[in-house]
Amino acid sequence: MEEPIMTAISSVGFPIVITFYLLTRFEKSMDRLTCEISTLIQELRPKTA
């Protein structure tokens, strides 16, 4: 795993690799947050029965 990272750093640069890594982690967090907000909205909707 270390070799592909080093190849990427040498090809595009350290800041680009770090940015890509952080964006992918951020995307996972945003997906989880979106799911939780959707669940909360469903719970808060008035029940019509």
Biopython code that builds the backbone (N, CA, C, O; Angstrom):
import numpy as np
from Bio.PDB.StructureBuilder import StructureBuilder

atoms = [
    (1, "MET", "N", (0.827, -1.194, 0.000)),
    (1, "MET", "CA", (0.000, 0.000, 0.000)),
    (1, "MET", "C", (0.871, 1.257, 0.000)),
    (1, "MET", "O", (0.459, 2.295, -0.518)),
    (2, "GLU", "N", (2.030, 1.172, 0.558)),
    (2, "GLU", "CA", (2.905, 2.333, 0.640)),
    (2, "GLU", "C", (3.400, 2.771, -0.733)),
    (2, "GLU", "O", (3.548, 3.964, -0.995)),
    (3, "GLU", "N", (3.657, 1.795, -1.613)),
    (3, "GLU", "CA", (4.193, 2.130, -2.933)),
    (3, "GLU", "C", (3.211, 2.947, -3.783)),
    (3, "GLU", "O", (3.632, 3.934, -4.385)),
    (4, "PRO", "N", (1.916, 2.582, -3.861)),
    (4, "PRO", "CA", (0.999, 3.417, -4.650)),
    (4, "PRO", "C", (0.883, 4.843, -4.103)),
    (4, "PRO", "O", (0.736, 5.796, -4.868)),
    (5, "ILE", "N", (0.948, 4.982, -2.793)),
    (5, "ILE", "CA", (0.862, 6.323, -2.202)),
    (5, "ILE", "C", (2.081, 7.143, -2.596)),
    (5, "ILE", "O", (1.960, 8.308, -2.973)),
    (6, "MET", "N", (3.243, 6.534, -2.508)),
    (6, "MET", "CA", (4.473, 7.247, -2.872)),
    (6, "MET", "C", (4.478, 7.593, -4.361)),
    (6, "MET", "O", (4.960, 8.658, -4.746)),
    (7, "THR", "N", (3.949, 6.710, -5.195)),
    (7, "THR", "CA", (3.863, 6.991, -6.630)),
    (7, "THR", "C", (2.921, 8.155, -6.891)),
    (7, "THR", "O", (3.211, 9.027, -7.710)),
    (8, "ALA", "N", (1.790, 8.165, -6.192)),
    (8, "ALA", "CA", (0.832, 9.262, -6.356)),
    (8, "ALA", "C", (1.430, 10.586, -5.906)),
    (8, "ALA", "O", (1.253, 11.610, -6.566)),
    (9, "ILE", "N", (2.140, 10.565, -4.779)),
    (9, "ILE", "CA", (2.767, 11.795, -4.284)),
    (9, "ILE", "C", (3.796, 12.309, -5.278)),
    (9, "ILE", "O", (3.852, 13.510, -5.545)),
    (10, "SER", "N", (4.596, 11.431, -5.821)),
    (10, "SER", "CA", (5.611, 11.878, -6.773)),
    (10, "SER", "C", (4.998, 12.327, -8.095)),
    (10, "SER", "O", (5.586, 13.150, -8.797)),
    (11, "SER", "N", (3.824, 11.799, -8.444)),
    (11, "SER", "CA", (3.192, 12.174, -9.707)),
    (11, "SER", "C", (2.451, 13.505, -9.614)),
    (11, "SER", "O", (2.633, 14.377, -10.464)),
    (12, "VAL", "N", (1.623, 13.665, -8.592)),
    (12, "VAL", "CA", (0.773, 14.857, -8.525)),
    (12, "VAL", "C", (1.112, 15.792, -7.378)),
    (12, "VAL", "O", (0.673, 16.942, -7.378)),
    (13, "GLY", "N", (1.865, 15.339, -6.419)),
    (13, "GLY", "CA", (2.252, 16.203, -5.311)),
    (13, "GLY", "C", (1.524, 15.859, -4.027)),
    (13, "GLY", "O", (0.401, 15.353, -4.026)),
    (14, "PHE", "N", (2.203, 16.153, -2.945)),
    (14, "PHE", "CA", (1.676, 15.848, -1.615)),
    (14, "PHE", "C", (0.347, 16.551, -1.318)),
    (14, "PHE", "O", (-0.579, 15.894, -0.843)),
    (15, "PRO", "N", (0.214, 17.855, -1.578)),
    (15, "PRO", "CA", (-1.069, 18.522, -1.265)),
    (15, "PRO", "C", (-2.267, 17.914, -1.999)),
    (15, "PRO", "O", (-3.362, 17.830, -1.442)),
    (16, "ILE", "N", (-2.058, 17.497, -3.235)),
    (16, "ILE", "CA", (-3.154, 16.911, -4.013)),
    (16, "ILE", "C", (-3.567, 15.573, -3.408)),
    (16, "ILE", "O", (-4.760, 15.295, -3.291)),
    (17, "VAL", "N", (-2.610, 14.751, -3.026)),
    (17, "VAL", "CA", (-2.914, 13.447, -2.436)),
    (17, "VAL", "C", (-3.654, 13.629, -1.110)),
    (17, "VAL", "O", (-4.640, 12.938, -0.853)),
    (18, "ILE", "N", (-3.189, 14.545, -0.274)),
    (18, "ILE", "CA", (-3.847, 14.799, 1.010)),
    (18, "ILE", "C", (-5.257, 15.333, 0.791)),
    (18, "ILE", "O", (-6.184, 14.920, 1.488)),
    (19, "THR", "N", (-5.434, 16.230, -0.150)),
    (19, "THR", "CA", (-6.762, 16.772, -0.449)),
    (19, "THR", "C", (-7.704, 15.667, -0.895)),
    (19, "THR", "O", (-8.844, 15.606, -0.434)),
    (20, "PHE", "N", (-7.249, 14.792, -1.784)),
    (20, "PHE", "CA", (-8.087, 13.683, -2.246)),
    (20, "PHE", "C", (-8.486, 12.781, -1.079)),
    (20, "PHE", "O", (-9.645, 12.382, -0.967)),
    (21, "TYR", "N", (-7.530, 12.464, -0.214)),
    (21, "TYR", "CA", (-7.804, 11.615, 0.951)),
    (21, "TYR", "C", (-8.843, 12.263, 1.861)),
    (21, "TYR", "O", (-9.793, 11.606, 2.287)),
    (22, "LEU", "N", (-8.668, 13.530, 2.157)),
    (22, "LEU", "CA", (-9.609, 14.220, 3.052)),
    (22, "LEU", "C", (-10.994, 14.342, 2.422)),
    (22, "LEU", "O", (-12.000, 14.213, 3.120)),
    (23, "LEU", "N", (-11.059, 14.588, 1.127)),
    (23, "LEU", "CA", (-12.361, 14.692, 0.466)),
    (23, "LEU", "C", (-13.111, 13.362, 0.481)),
    (23, "LEU", "O", (-14.331, 13.342, 0.646)),
    (24, "THR", "N", (-12.398, 12.260, 0.311)),
    (24, "THR", "CA", (-13.096, 10.972, 0.353)),
    (24, "THR", "C", (-13.593, 10.673, 1.759)),
    (24, "THR", "O", (-14.681, 10.119, 1.916)),
    (25, "ARG", "N", (-12.830, 11.023, 2.779)),
    (25, "ARG", "CA", (-13.290, 10.826, 4.157)),
    (25, "ARG", "C", (-14.472, 11.746, 4.451)),
    (25, "ARG", "O", (-15.427, 11.341, 5.113)),
    (26, "PHE", "N", (-14.408, 12.980, 3.960)),
    (26, "PHE", "CA", (-15.484, 13.948, 4.160)),
    (26, "PHE", "C", (-16.766, 13.480, 3.483)),
    (26, "PHE", "O", (-17.860, 13.665, 4.016)),
    (27, "GLU", "N", (-16.628, 12.877, 2.309)),
    (27, "GLU", "CA", (-17.799, 12.385, 1.574)),
    (27, "GLU", "C", (-18.524, 11.296, 2.375)),
    (27, "GLU", "O", (-19.754, 11.286, 2.433)),
    (28, "LYS", "N", (-17.775, 10.391, 2.985)),
    (28, "LYS", "CA", (-18.384, 9.340, 3.796)),
    (28, "LYS", "C", (-19.123, 9.937, 4.983)),
    (28, "LYS", "O", (-20.214, 9.484, 5.329)),
    (29, "SER", "N", (-18.539, 10.943, 5.604)),
    (29, "SER", "CA", (-19.182, 11.608, 6.736)),
    (29, "SER", "C", (-20.465, 12.311, 6.296)),
    (29, "SER", "O", (-21.475, 12.268, 6.999)),
    (30, "MET", "N", (-20.421, 12.954, 5.138)),
    (30, "MET", "CA", (-21.606, 13.648, 4.628)),
    (30, "MET", "C", (-22.708, 12.660, 4.272)),
    (30, "MET", "O", (-23.883, 12.947, 4.503)),
    (31, "ASP", "N", (-22.361, 11.512, 3.721)),
    (31, "ASP", "CA", (-23.365, 10.494, 3.418)),
    (31, "ASP", "C", (-24.048, 10.015, 4.695)),
    (31, "ASP", "O", (-25.267, 9.850, 4.730)),
    (32, "ARG", "N", (-23.263, 9.796, 5.735)),
    (32, "ARG", "CA", (-23.819, 9.344, 7.004)),
    (32, "ARG", "C", (-24.711, 10.431, 7.618)),
    (32, "ARG", "O", (-25.776, 10.132, 8.158)),
    (33, "LEU", "N", (-24.273, 11.688, 7.532)),
    (33, "LEU", "CA", (-25.067, 12.798, 8.056)),
    (33, "LEU", "C", (-26.385, 12.931, 7.306)),
    (33, "LEU", "O", (-27.428, 13.162, 7.918)),
    (34, "THR", "N", (-26.347, 12.788, 5.998)),
    (34, "THR", "CA", (-27.564, 12.858, 5.193)),
    (34, "THR", "C", (-28.551, 11.762, 5.591)),
    (34, "THR", "O", (-29.753, 12.008, 5.696)),
    (35, "CYS", "N", (-28.044, 10.568, 5.810)),
    (35, "CYS", "CA", (-28.891, 9.450, 6.235)),
    (35, "CYS", "C", (-29.526, 9.737, 7.594)),
    (35, "CYS", "O", (-30.715, 9.487, 7.791)),
    (36, "GLU", "N", (-28.748, 10.252, 8.515)),
    (36, "GLU", "CA", (-29.265, 10.548, 9.853)),
    (36, "GLU", "C", (-30.300, 11.667, 9.812)),
    (36, "GLU", "O", (-31.294, 11.608, 10.535)),
    (37, "ILE", "N", (-30.089, 12.670, 8.992)),
    (37, "ILE", "CA", (-31.062, 13.757, 8.869)),
    (37, "ILE", "C", (-32.357, 13.237, 8.266)),
    (37, "ILE", "O", (-33.438, 13.635, 8.701)),
    (38, "SER", "N", (-32.274, 12.369, 7.290)),
    (38, "SER", "CA", (-33.470, 11.777, 6.692)),
    (38, "SER", "C", (-34.255, 10.978, 7.731)),
    (38, "SER", "O", (-35.482, 11.051, 7.786)),
    (39, "THR", "N", (-33.536, 10.216, 8.552)),
    (39, "THR", "CA", (-34.184, 9.455, 9.617)),
    (39, "THR", "C", (-34.866, 10.388, 10.610)),
    (39, "THR", "O", (-35.989, 10.126, 11.041)),
    (40, "LEU", "N", (-34.202, 11.460, 10.967)),
    (40, "LEU", "CA", (-34.774, 12.423, 11.901)),
    (40, "LEU", "C", (-36.021, 13.079, 11.331)),
    (40, "LEU", "O", (-37.005, 13.270, 12.045)),
    (41, "ILE", "N", (-35.988, 13.421, 10.063)),
    (41, "ILE", "CA", (-37.163, 14.018, 9.414)),
    (41, "ILE", "C", (-38.344, 13.056, 9.464)),
    (41, "ILE", "O", (-39.469, 13.463, 9.754)),
    (42, "GLN", "N", (-38.089, 11.780, 9.181)),
    (42, "GLN", "CA", (-39.163, 10.780, 9.229)),
    (42, "GLN", "C", (-39.754, 10.676, 10.632)),
    (42, "GLN", "O", (-40.967, 10.536, 10.790)),
    (43, "GLU", "N", (-38.904, 10.745, 11.639)),
    (43, "GLU", "CA", (-39.375, 10.655, 13.032)),
    (43, "GLU", "C", (-40.168, 11.878, 13.442)),
    (43, "GLU", "O", (-41.089, 11.770, 14.252)),
    (44, "LEU", "N", (-39.834, 13.030, 12.906)),
    (44, "LEU", "CA", (-40.500, 14.270, 13.305)),
    (44, "LEU", "C", (-41.782, 14.568, 12.535)),
    (44, "LEU", "O", (-42.572, 15.415, 12.953)),
    (45, "ARG", "N", (-41.993, 13.893, 11.435)),
    (45, "ARG", "CA", (-43.211, 14.113, 10.667)),
    (45, "ARG", "C", (-44.415, 13.677, 11.480)),
    (45, "ARG", "O", (-44.374, 12.658, 12.170)),
    (46, "PRO", "N", (-45.493, 14.454, 11.395)),
    (46, "PRO", "CA", (-46.697, 14.063, 12.137)),
    (46, "PRO", "C", (-47.274, 12.749, 11.572)),
    (46, "PRO", "O", (-47.333, 12.540, 10.361)),
    (47, "LYS", "N", (-47.680, 11.910, 12.467)),
    (47, "LYS", "CA", (-48.285, 10.647, 12.064)),
    (47, "LYS", "C", (-49.732, 10.890, 11.664)),
    (47, "LYS", "O", (-50.504, 11.456, 12.438)),
    (48, "THR", "N", (-50.106, 10.467, 10.457)),
    (48, "THR", "CA", (-51.489, 10.607, 10.013)),
    (48, "THR", "C", (-52.072, 9.218, 9.853)),
    (48, "THR", "O", (-51.751, 8.477, 8.924)),
    (49, "ALA", "N", (-52.939, 8.897, 10.794)),
    (49, "ALA", "CA", (-53.559, 7.567, 10.723)),
    (49, "ALA", "C", (-54.989, 7.633, 11.159)),
    (49, "ALA", "O", (-55.679, 6.614, 11.168)),
]
sb = StructureBuilder()
sb.init_structure("model")
sb.init_model(0)
sb.init_chain("A")
sb.init_seg("    ")
for serial, (resi, resn, name, xyz) in enumerate(atoms, 1):
    if name == "N":
        sb.init_residue(resn, " ", resi, " ")
    sb.init_atom(name, np.array(xyz, "f"), 0.0, 1.0, " ", f" {name:<3s}", serial, name[0])
structure = sb.get_structure()
